Amino acid sequence: MSTFPTTGRNGTVIVVGASMAGLLAARVLAEHAGRVVVLDHDTLPEDAVPRGGAPQSAHAHGLLARGLRGLEELFPGLTAELVARGGRVADVQEDFRWVSDGYTLARGRSGMHGILVSRPLLEREVRRRTLADPRISVHDRVEVRALMHDDRGRVLGVAAVERDNPAGRGIRRWDADLVVDASGRTSRAPEWLQALGFEPPEEERVEVDVAYSTRHYRREPGHLDGGGGVAIAAAPDNPRAGFLLAQEGDRWICALGGYLGDRPPIDPEGFEAYAATLPSPMVSEVISRAVPVDEPRRYRFPASVRRRFERLRRSPEGLLVLGDAVCSFDPVYGQGMTVACLEALALRDVLRRGPAPADLPREFWRACEPIVDIAWQIALGADLRIPGVRGPVDRRTRVVNGYIGKVYRAAALDPAVGTAFLRVIHMEAAPPSLMSPSVLAHVVMGSRRAPALPRPRISPEAQQRV
């Protein structure tokens, strides 16, 4: 194992943000640095409850199969511990239902597994295991305001305000050999780069204006025939999505989502009426007879944003950016935690090669590029099938989107096609694998046999009414 590439100061790394991305980065960096200090603006809870500064943590989250494998690699035994605390491991095809364009994927044993558990419990267990390393410490209620740097733009640490400091709200300097920005979608990294005299990264945006409402229900053994959940994707003629995921405590978490200003209601009657308009009745059939345990709440996500750090011609020594600060995806696809995990593993691999400090940012962002590419292609392609969603549409996107409809039809009859599709969704394979000769043959045959299915079609007028 190489030592951390230090600049000769104190071998300290500062991670901005105790998000999943920040915690996973801290876990990897502790193998190479003498000390890792995590700074977070929020109050970090002891219990498995949503964080006040992260309202999205109260809503449905998915950890893809590749993400679960990555977490187990970083924290051996984590999966078993989550199961002991009420989580459930499920085969993503045999124990879970997927509905795309109104077609329900045929069930089969995929060999890929996910963990059904709430985001607060997962984050708490990852935080607990991360902080068990004596080289890692966390300071909450700390607001990072700026980067400290020398005359050449090399990052030397951060300037921050400690909100609980009895001495007042003065700026404190935190020295470090490396600063890692894992502060999420609100990252100020582009501003920081400009302040240091560097160009900010190019940005790509896809305006989705997704809103989703979430409610918990009591889970009974007969629901969904004992399955672990259902995901109903938005379709071009019905841009509404719904998810029902098993969680610890014998609960369901139900999330309903709409695009481009379509707001799922947060009154109980409206919530259930909206669920009845989804492209499949599976969610509605469960929640219409299940016992609710709380009131609906809403969250809004305006746009997917990708910052192209890997294209920077110049970047400061001593600064890395990862997680949602690099790319924030439409949350409907549940990619964020998995991408953060894969970026942490990429950082581990880069550090083990022992790059010079000046080369570390470029090598890391280049290693992350194919990881982000796969997730971005999946989310971008699916979102651009929704009429009215604006984003970069090239010939490849049009061809893939025309083909993916045939994949959905074939997967309704052929479990092998469903497995190939889910391997892409769960980031175990790249999207081009769906066009391999073996899969293509199954898709052509299966899509010809699959019947067209009746499903609710939502007009703009109906969207305004429900």
C-alpha positions in Angstrom: 0.0 0.0 0.0 1.3 3.4 -0.9 1.4 6.3 1.6 -0.9 9.2 1.1 0.6 11.7 -1.3 1.4 14.4 1.2 2.9 17.9 0.5 5.0 17.7 3.6 2.6 19.3 6.0 0.6 17.2 8.5 -0.9 14.3 6.5 -4.4 15.5 7.2 -7.4 15.3 4.9 -10.6 17.3 5.3 -13.8 15.9 3.9 -16.6 18.5 3.5 -19.9 16.7 4.0 -20.9 13.7 6.1 -23.1 12.4 3.3 -22.8 8.8 2.1 -20.2 10.1 -0.5 -18.2 11.9 2.2 -18.3 8.9 4.6 -17.2 6.5 2.0 -14.4 8.8 0.8 -13.3 9.1 4.5 -13.2 5.4 4.8 -10.9 5.1 1.8 -8.7 8.1 2.6 -8.0 6.8 6.2 -5.9 4.0 4.6 -3.5 6.7 3.3 -3.7 9.7 5.5 -2.6 10.2 9.1 -5.9 11.9 10.0 -9.2 12.4 8.2 -11.5 15.2 9.5 -15.2 15.2 8.3 -16.9 18.6 8.5 -20.7 18.8 8.1 -23.1 21.7 8.4 -25.9 19.5 9.8 -26.6 18.1 13.2 -25.8 14.4 12.8 -28.3 12.2 14.7 -27.5 9.3 16.9 -30.6 7.4 15.8 -31.7 6.2 12.4 -33.8 9.3 11.6 -33.7 11.7 8.7 -31.1 14.5 9.0 -32.6 17.9 9.3 -30.3 19.4 6.6 -31.0 16.6 4.2 -34.8 16.6 3.6 -34.5 14.0 0.9 -33.3 11.4 3.5 -36.9 11.0 4.6 -37.9 9.8 1.2 -37.4 6.5 -0.7 -33.9 5.5 -1.6 -32.5 2.6 -3.6 -29.1 1.0 -3.3 -28.4 -0.8 -6.5 -26.9 -4.3 -6.6 -23.4 -3.0 -7.6 -23.6 -0.5 -4.7 -24.4 -3.2 -2.2 -21.4 -5.2 -3.4 -19.2 -2.1 -3.1 -20.4 -1.3 0.4 -19.7 -4.9 1.5 -16.2 -4.6 0.1 -15.6 -1.5 2.1 -17.4 -2.7 5.2 -17.3 -6.5 5.4 -20.4 -7.8 7.3 -22.5 -4.7 6.8 -25.2 -6.5 4.9 -25.6 -9.1 7.6 -25.8 -6.3 10.2 -28.5 -4.5 8.3 -30.5 -7.7 8.0 -30.2 -8.2 11.7 -31.6 -4.7 12.2 -34.7 -5.5 10.0 -33.4 -5.0 6.5 -34.1 -7.5 3.7 -31.8 -8.9 1.0 -33.7 -9.6 -2.2 -33.0 -10.9 -5.6 -33.7 -7.9 -7.8 -35.7 -9.9 -10.3 -37.2 -12.8 -8.3 -38.3 -10.8 -5.2 -39.1 -7.5 -6.8 -41.5 -6.3 -9.5 -40.5 -3.9 -12.3 -43.0 -2.1 -14.5 -41.7 -0.2 -17.6 -43.9 1.3 -20.2 -46.8 -0.6 -18.5 -45.0 -4.0 -19.0 -44.2 -6.1 -16.0 -40.8 -7.8 -16.3 -41.0 -11.5 -16.1 -39.7 -12.9 -12.8 -36.6 -15.0 -12.7 -33.5 -15.5 -10.6 -31.0 -12.9 -11.6 -28.2 -13.6 -9.1 -28.1 -9.9 -8.3 -29.1 -8.8 -4.8 -30.2 -5.5 -3.2 -30.9 -4.5 0.3 -34.3 -3.1 1.3 -33.6 -0.7 4.2 -34.3 2.9 5.0 -31.8 5.6 4.0 -31.4 6.8 7.7 -30.6 3.3 9.0 -28.1 2.6 6.1 -26.4 6.0 6.6 -26.2 5.5 10.4 -24.6 2.1 10.1 -22.1 3.4 7.5 -21.3 6.4 9.7 -20.9 4.3 12.8 -18.5 1.9 11.0 -16.6 4.8 9.4 -16.1 6.6 12.7 -15.0 3.4 14.4 -11.6 4.0 12.7 -9.5 6.1 15.2 -8.0 8.0 12.3 -11.4 9.5 11.3 -13.3 12.2 13.3 -16.4 14.2 12.5 -17.4 17.7 13.5 -21.0 18.6 12.8 -22.6 22.1 12.7 -19.6 23.4 10.8 -20.2 25.6 7.8 -17.3 25.6 5.3 -17.1 29.1 3.7 -13.9 29.1 1.6 -10.7 27.3 0.6 -7.4 28.4 2.1 -4.6 28.4 -0.5 -1.1 29.7 -1.3 0.0 32.1 -4.0 0.1 29.3 -6.6 -3.5 28.3 -5.9 -2.6 25.1 -4.0 -5.3 24.3 -1.5 -4.0 24.3 2.1 -7.3 23.8 4.0 -10.7 25.4 4.6 -12.1 28.4 6.4 -15.2 27.5 8.3 -17.6 28.7 11.0 -18.4 26.5 14.0 -22.0 27.2 14.8 -21.7 25.9 18.4 -18.5 27.6 19.3 -19.1 29.7 22.5 -16.4 32.1 21.4 -18.7 33.4 18.6 -19.1 32.9 14.9 -15.6 33.8 13.9 -13.9 32.1 11.0 -11.6 29.2 11.9 -8.9 27.8 9.7 -8.6 24.0 9.3 -5.2 23.0 7.7 -5.0 20.0 5.4 -3.0 18.3 2.7 -6.1 17.5 0.8 -9.7 18.8 0.8 -12.4 16.6 -0.5 -15.7 18.3 -1.4 -18.6 15.9 -0.8 -21.1 18.6 0.0 -23.7 17.5 -2.6 -25.8 19.4 -5.1 -25.2 22.7 -3.2 -21.4 22.4 -3.6 -19.6 25.7 -4.0 -16.7 24.0 -5.8 -17.2 26.0 -9.1 -17.1 29.3 -7.1 -14.0 28.1 -5.2 -12.2 27.3 -8.4 -12.9 30.7 -9.8 -11.7 32.3 -6.6 -8.4 30.5 -7.0 -8.1 31.6 -10.6 -9.2 28.4 -12.3 -12.0 27.9 -14.8 -15.1 26.2 -13.4 -16.1 22.9 -15.0 -18.6 22.7 -17.9 -22.1 21.9 -16.8 -24.8 19.7 -18.4 -28.3 20.1 -17.2 -31.5 18.1 -17.8 -34.6 20.0 -16.6 -36.9 17.4 -15.2 -38.8 19.3 -12.4 -39.5 16.0 -10.6 -41.6 16.2 -7.5 -42.4 13.2 -5.4 -44.6 12.6 -2.3 -43.8 9.9 0.3 -45.9 8.0 2.8 -45.2 5.0 5.1 -47.6 2.1 5.5 -47.7 -1.0 7.7 -46.5 -4.0 5.8 -48.5 -7.2 5.9 -47.3 -10.7 4.8 -49.8 -10.9 2.0 -48.9 -7.7 0.3 -47.4 -8.2 -3.2 -47.5 -11.9 -2.6 -44.7 -11.5 -0.1 -42.4 -9.6 -2.5 -40.0 -6.9 -1.5 -41.4 -4.2 -3.5 -42.4 -2.7 -6.9 -41.0 0.0 -9.1 -43.3 1.6 -11.7 -41.4 3.8 -14.1 -42.9 6.8 -15.9 -43.8 6.2 -19.5 -44.0 8.6 -22.4 -47.8 8.6 -22.4 -48.0 8.6 -18.6 -45.2 10.5 -17.0 -45.9 9.4 -13.4 -43.8 6.9 -11.4 -44.5 5.0 -8.2 -42.4 2.9 -5.8 -43.2 0.6 -2.9 -40.1 -0.6 -1.0 -40.0 -2.9 2.1 -38.2 -1.4 5.1 -37.2 -2.3 8.6 -40.0 -2.2 11.2 -42.5 -4.0 8.9 -43.1 -0.9 6.9 -43.6 0.1 3.3 -42.3 3.3 2.0 -44.4 4.5 -0.9 -43.2 7.3 -3.2 -45.2 8.8 -6.0 -43.5 11.0 -8.6 -44.4 13.3 -11.4 -42.5 15.3 -14.0 -42.5 18.9 -15.3 -44.6 20.4 -12.6 -46.9 17.5 -12.0 -47.1 17.5 -8.2 -48.3 14.4 -6.3 -50.7 15.5 -3.6 -49.8 15.4 0.1 -53.4 15.0 1.4 -54.2 11.3 2.1 -57.1 11.1 -0.4 -55.3 12.9 -3.1 -52.2 10.7 -2.6 -54.2 7.5 -3.1 -56.1 8.9 -6.1 -52.8 9.8 -7.7 -51.4 6.3 -7.1 -54.5 4.9 -9.0 -53.3 6.8 -12.1 -49.9 5.1 -12.4 -49.1 2.9 -15.4 -49.7 -0.2 -13.2 -52.2 -0.8 -10.4 -49.8 -2.7 -8.1 -48.9 0.2 -5.8 -52.5 1.4 -5.6 -53.8 -2.1 -4.8 -51.5 -2.3 -1.7 -51.8 1.2 -0.3 -55.6 1.3 -0.7 -56.0 -1.4 1.9 -52.8 -0.9 4.0 -52.7 1.0 7.2 -50.8 4.3 6.9 -48.4 5.3 9.7 -47.7 8.9 8.8 -48.8 11.7 6.6 -47.5 12.3 3.1 -44.6 14.7 2.6 -43.2 16.1 -0.6 -39.7 16.7 -2.1 -38.8 18.5 -5.4 -35.8 18.0 -7.6 -35.5 20.6 -10.4 -32.7 19.3 -12.7 -30.0 16.7 -13.1 -26.6 18.4 -13.3 -23.3 17.0 -14.4 -20.1 19.0 -13.8 -17.3 17.9 -16.1 -14.3 18.1 -13.8 -12.5 15.5 -15.9 -12.4 18.0 -18.8 -10.6 20.7 -16.8 -7.3 21.8 -18.4 -6.1 23.1 -15.0 -7.2 22.3 -11.5 -5.7 23.2 -8.1 -3.5 20.8 -6.2 -5.1 19.6 -3.0 -8.8 19.6 -4.1 -11.0 16.7 -5.0 -14.7 16.8 -5.7 -17.0 13.7 -5.8 -20.6 12.5 -5.3 -23.5 14.7 -6.1 -21.1 17.7 -6.3 -19.9 16.1 -9.5 -23.2 14.7 -10.8 -26.6 14.8 -9.3 -29.0 12.3 -10.9 -32.8 12.3 -11.2 -33.5 10.5 -7.9 -36.2 8.3 -9.5 -33.4 5.9 -10.7 -31.8 5.4 -7.3 -28.2 5.8 -8.6 -26.7 8.4 -6.2 -25.5 6.1 -3.4 -24.2 3.5 -5.8 -22.2 6.0 -7.8 -20.7 7.5 -4.6 -19.6 4.0 -3.6 -18.0 3.3 -6.9 -16.2 6.7 -6.8 -14.8 5.8 -3.4 -13.5 2.5 -4.8 -12.0 4.4 -7.7 -10.3 6.8 -5.3 -8.9 3.8 -3.4 -7.5 2.4 -6.6 -6.0 5.7 -7.7 -4.4 6.3 -4.3 -2.8 2.8 -4.3 -1.0 3.7 -7.5 0.7 6.5 -5.6 0.2 9.5 -7.9 2.1 12.8 -7.3 -0.1 15.3 -5.4 -0.4 17.5 -8.5 -1.7 14.6 -10.6 -4.2 13.2 -8.1 -7.2 15.3 -9.1 -6.9 14.6 -12.8 -6.3 10.9 -12.3 -9.2 10.6 -9.9 -11.7 12.5 -12.1 -10.7 10.4 -15.2 -11.2 7.2 -13.2 -14.7 8.4 -12.2 -15.7 9.4 -15.8 -16.8 6.0 -17.0 -18.7 5.4 -13.7 -20.7 8.6 -14.0 -21.1 8.0 -17.8 -23.0 4.8 -17.3 -25.4 6.2 -14.7 -25.8 9.4 -16.7 -26.7 7.5 -19.9 -29.3 5.5 -18.1 -31.0 8.4 -16.4 -30.7 10.8 -19.4 -32.1 8.3 -21.9 -35.1 7.5 -19.6 -35.8 11.1 -18.8 -35.7 12.2 -22.5 -38.4 9.7 -23.3 -40.8 11.9 -21.3 -42.3 14.6 -23.6 -41.3 18.0 -22.6 -38.1 17.1 -20.8 -35.3 19.2 -22.3 -31.7 17.9 -22.6 -29.1 16.9 -25.2 -30.6 14.5 -27.7 -28.3 13.0 -30.3 -28.7 10.2 -32.8 -27.5 7.6 -30.3 -30.1 8.6 -27.7 -32.9 8.5 -30.3 -31.8 5.0 -31.5 -31.5 3.7 -27.9 -34.8 5.1 -26.8 -36.5 3.5 -29.8 -34.9 0.2 -29.0 -35.6 0.3 -25.2 -39.3 0.1 -25.8 -38.8 -3.3 -27.5 -36.6 -4.4 -24.6 -39.5 -3.7 -22.2 -42.0 -5.7 -24.3 -39.6 -8.6 -24.7 -38.7 -8.6 -21.0 -42.4 -9.1 -20.1 -42.2 -12.6 -21.6 -38.5 -13.5 -21.4 -36.7 -13.5 -18.0 -33.3 -13.5 -19.8 -34.1 -10.2 -21.4 -35.3 -8.9 -18.0 -32.0 -10.0 -16.4 -30.0 -8.2 -19.1 -32.0 -5.1 -18.5 -31.6 -5.2 -14.8 -27.9 -5.7 -15.1 -27.7 -2.3 -16.7 -30.1 -0.7 -14.3 -28.1 -2.0 -11.3 -24.8 -0.9 -12.9 -23.4 -4.4 -13.3 -23.2 -3.9 -17.1 -23.0 -0.9 -19.5 -26.0 0.1 -21.6 -24.4 -1.3 -24.9 -24.7 -4.8 -23.4 -28.4 -4.7 -24.2 -27.4 -4.6 -27.9 -25.1 -7.7 -27.8 -26.1 -10.3 -30.4 -27.5 -12.8 -27.8 -29.7 -10.2 -26.1 -30.7 -8.6 -29.5 -32.0 -11.9 -30.7 -34.2 -12.4 -27.6 -35.5 -8.8 -27.9 -36.5 -9.1 -31.5 -38.3 -12.4 -30.9 -39.9 -11.4 -27.7 -41.1 -7.9 -28.7 -43.0 -9.4 -31.6 -44.9 -11.7 -29.3 -45.6 -9.4 -26.4 -49.2 -8.0 -26.5 -49.9 -4.3 -26.1 -51.2 -3.6 -22.6 -53.9 -1.2 -21.6 -52.8 1.3 -19.0 -53.9 4.7 -17.8 -52.9 7.6 -20.1 -52.5 10.9 -18.4 -53.4 14.0 -20.4 -52.1 17.4 -19.3 -55.6 18.3 -18.2 -55.9 15.2 -16.0 -52.5 16.1 -14.5 -54.0 19.3 -13.3 -57.0 17.6 -11.8 -55.3 14.8 -9.8 
